[in-house]
Amino acid sequence: MQNLDVNRAMKAWPSLAETIFVSHTEKEYRRLVALLDDLIDEIGEDGSHPLASLMEIIGVLIGKYEDEHMPEVAVE
């Protein structure tokens, strides 16, 4: 079963890799922030929206960058 999931992910990943990534530069970080803004506009508070988990993942990726590169933004 797991192999099937990996195969499905490999097929889907090329079309998603330009959108979902760990940012290493300010430019990439800004791209993720813009995507999160668009997702928030679309999803709002609807936790059952099909893209709600994507919004959460993008938020985690943004938080990772901020923790590593913008300590003054990180919540303590």
Secondary structure, 3 states (H helix, E strand, C coil): CHHHHHHHHHHHHHHHCCCCCCCCCHHHHHHHHHHHHHHHHHHCCCCCCCCHHHHHHHHHHHHHHHHHHCCCCCCC
